[in-house]
Amino acid sequence: MKPARLSTVALTCVFVFALAACSGEETSTTAAPSASATATTAPPSASPSSAAGDPTAAANPTAAADPTADKKLCTTAKKIADETKADVVKAATSGGDPNPALKKAYTEMATGLAKATAGSPASEVATALGAFGVAAGRVATAPDMEAAADRPEFQKTSAMANDACKKAGVDINF
């Protein structure tokens, strides 16, 4: 019983630390200048060339088009993140197996973000949250969720979503 409880606590800590680490790895000092430089100096013909290297670069010009929609989208994402984190912590502190709660959390993030971004205007926020939702879905269906959550794709999309929403004024902390 003690090893099971220890592994439950350890997995919960890993999950919570992974989510917290994503916000700690923010590169807003380098991302903000490049985003503002793209928005202020890049003519429409320059956007496709910058989009080839960065999938979110093409969305930068439209990101400023509707900041209200981006903020609303990030607020919805924050609500999804907060609810799933609360469910995982509750499951972990109950002493049971946290894996079903983790699977459910990743699945809810994936489906919730897919619904939230469906039909949203193209923007850096919509692109980043959509990519993170897809990555969360892959983690939910992976045989080893812990290893899948440690993969660079998941970490990168998490950081992109955090950065994009931070620019929109919402700290989601995926």
Backbone torsions as a table, in degrees:
resi	resn	phi	psi	omega
1	MET	NA	-40.6	179.4
2	LYS	-64.9	-42.4	177.6
3	PRO	-61.4	-37.7	178.8
4	ALA	-65.5	-41.1	179.7
5	ARG	-66.8	-39.9	179.0
6	LEU	-64.0	-43.2	179.9
7	SER	-67.8	-33.7	176.6
8	THR	-62.7	-48.4	179.9
9	VAL	-64.5	-41.5	-179.1
10	ALA	-63.7	-45.7	179.1
11	LEU	-64.9	-38.7	177.9
12	THR	-63.9	-43.9	178.6
13	CYS	-61.8	-42.0	178.9
14	VAL	-61.1	-44.9	179.9
15	PHE	-62.7	-48.9	-178.6
16	VAL	-65.3	-41.8	178.4
17	PHE	-66.3	-36.6	178.1
18	ALA	-63.5	-41.7	177.8
19	LEU	-66.9	-41.7	179.3
20	ALA	-69.3	-35.8	-179.3
21	ALA	-65.9	-31.2	179.8
22	CYS	-61.4	-39.6	179.0
23	SER	-77.0	-24.8	179.5
24	GLY	-76.6	-20.1	-178.5
25	GLU	-91.7	13.3	-176.7
26	GLU	-60.2	138.4	177.8
27	THR	-113.5	45.2	-175.8
28	SER	-63.1	-25.3	179.4
29	THR	-69.3	-30.8	177.1
30	THR	-94.2	-30.5	-177.9
31	ALA	-75.0	-39.1	-177.0
32	ALA	-64.0	-46.1	178.9
33	PRO	-63.1	-39.4	-178.7
34	SER	-68.8	-35.4	178.4
35	ALA	-68.0	-42.0	-179.9
36	SER	-71.1	-33.9	178.1
37	ALA	-67.1	-39.8	178.6
38	THR	-65.3	-42.0	-177.1
39	ALA	-70.6	-31.9	-175.0
40	THR	-95.1	-29.3	-173.6
41	THR	-114.6	-15.9	-174.3
42	ALA	-85.9	116.0	173.6
43	PRO	-72.5	165.0	-178.1
44	PRO	-54.6	-32.7	-179.8
45	SER	-70.8	-21.9	-179.7
46	ALA	-83.1	-22.8	-177.9
47	SER	-61.7	-45.3	179.8
48	PRO	-61.6	-36.5	179.9
49	SER	-69.0	-35.1	176.9
50	SER	-76.3	-25.3	179.2
51	ALA	-70.3	-25.1	-179.8
52	ALA	-63.5	-34.9	179.9
53	GLY	-88.8	-26.1	-175.5
54	ASP	-134.8	115.9	-176.5
55	PRO	-63.4	-21.8	179.9
56	THR	-92.7	-8.2	-177.1
57	ALA	-65.7	-35.9	179.8
58	ALA	-66.2	-26.5	-178.9
59	ALA	-82.3	-16.8	-176.7
60	ASN	-56.8	-44.4	-180.0
61	PRO	-62.5	-34.0	-179.9
62	THR	-84.7	-13.1	-178.9
63	ALA	-61.8	-34.1	-179.6
64	ALA	-81.4	-10.0	-176.2
65	ALA	-65.0	-37.8	-178.9
66	ASP	-142.3	78.5	-179.2
67	PRO	-63.8	-27.1	178.9
68	THR	-66.1	-42.5	178.8
69	ALA	-65.8	-40.2	178.5
70	ASP	-63.9	-42.9	179.9
71	LYS	-64.6	-40.3	178.6
72	LYS	-64.0	-41.7	178.5
73	LEU	-63.3	-42.0	178.6
74	CYS	-68.4	-35.7	177.3
75	THR	-64.5	-40.3	176.2
76	THR	-63.7	-43.1	178.7
77	ALA	-63.2	-39.3	178.4
78	LYS	-63.3	-40.7	178.6
79	LYS	-63.0	-42.5	177.9
80	ILE	-61.9	-46.2	-179.0
81	ALA	-62.6	-44.7	-178.9
82	ASP	-63.7	-41.9	179.9
83	GLU	-65.7	-43.7	-178.7
84	THR	-68.8	-37.3	177.1
85	LYS	-63.2	-42.8	179.7
86	ALA	-62.1	-40.6	178.5
87	ASP	-63.8	-41.3	-179.6
88	VAL	-67.1	-44.3	179.3
89	VAL	-62.8	-42.0	178.7
90	LYS	-61.5	-43.8	179.5
91	ALA	-66.3	-38.7	-178.0
92	ALA	-70.4	-36.6	-178.5
93	THR	-79.5	-13.2	179.1
94	SER	-77.3	-13.0	178.3
95	GLY	90.7	-0.6	179.2
96	GLY	-88.0	-173.7	178.2
97	ASP	-73.9	121.1	-177.8
98	PRO	-79.5	-12.1	-176.4
99	ASN	-58.3	-44.2	176.7
100	PRO	-61.4	-38.0	178.7
101	ALA	-67.9	-38.7	177.6
102	LEU	-65.6	-44.1	178.8
103	LYS	-60.5	-44.3	179.4
104	LYS	-64.2	-40.9	-179.2
105	ALA	-62.8	-47.7	179.4
106	TYR	-64.6	-38.9	178.4
107	THR	-64.6	-44.4	179.3
108	GLU	-65.3	-37.2	175.8
109	MET	-62.6	-44.8	-178.3
110	ALA	-62.4	-50.3	-177.5
111	THR	-70.5	-39.0	179.4
112	GLY	-64.3	-42.5	179.4
113	LEU	-71.4	-33.7	176.7
114	ALA	-63.1	-44.0	178.3
115	LYS	-65.8	-42.1	-176.9
116	ALA	-66.9	-37.3	-176.7
117	THR	-88.7	-14.7	178.5
118	ALA	-63.2	124.6	179.0
119	GLY	79.5	1.0	177.2
120	SER	-73.4	147.8	175.9
121	PRO	-63.7	147.4	-179.8
122	ALA	-61.6	126.9	177.9
123	SER	-160.1	169.3	177.2
124	GLU	-60.5	-40.6	-179.6
125	VAL	-64.2	-49.1	-179.1
126	ALA	-61.7	-41.3	179.4
127	THR	-64.3	-46.7	-177.8
128	ALA	-66.2	-44.5	-180.0
129	LEU	-67.8	-36.7	176.9
130	GLY	-63.5	-43.7	179.0
131	ALA	-64.8	-40.4	178.7
132	PHE	-66.6	-38.4	177.7
133	GLY	-61.2	-42.5	177.5
134	VAL	-63.4	-43.8	179.3
135	ALA	-64.3	-39.2	177.7
136	ALA	-64.3	-37.1	176.5
137	GLY	-63.8	-37.9	177.7
138	ARG	-66.5	-37.8	178.2
139	VAL	-65.3	-42.8	-178.0
140	ALA	-61.5	-32.4	-177.2
141	THR	-97.4	-0.7	-179.6
142	ALA	-74.4	144.7	177.2
143	PRO	-63.5	-34.0	177.9
144	ASP	-119.9	92.1	-175.6
145	MET	-62.6	-36.4	-179.3
146	GLU	-62.4	-45.4	179.0
147	ALA	-66.6	-39.6	179.4
148	ALA	-64.5	-37.5	179.3
149	ALA	-71.0	-21.1	178.1
150	ASP	-87.7	-6.3	-178.4
151	ARG	-68.2	149.1	-178.9
152	PRO	-57.4	-36.7	-179.7
153	GLU	-58.5	-47.5	-178.4
154	PHE	-65.9	-43.9	-179.7
155	GLN	-63.7	-41.2	-179.1
156	LYS	-66.4	-46.0	-178.7
157	THR	-67.6	-33.3	176.1
158	SER	-63.5	-46.7	179.3
159	ALA	-64.3	-39.0	177.9
160	MET	-62.4	-43.8	-180.0
161	ALA	-64.9	-43.8	177.9
162	ASN	-60.5	-46.3	-178.8
163	ASP	-64.4	-45.1	-178.5
164	ALA	-62.2	-43.2	-179.5
165	CYS	-73.0	-31.4	176.7
166	LYS	-63.1	-39.6	176.5
167	LYS	-63.5	-31.2	179.7
168	ALA	-82.9	-5.6	177.0
169	GLY	97.3	13.7	-179.4
170	VAL	-127.5	128.3	178.4
171	ASP	-98.0	103.2	-176.0
172	ILE	-88.0	-30.9	176.8
173	ASN	56.1	57.4	173.8
174	PHE	-71.7	NA	NA
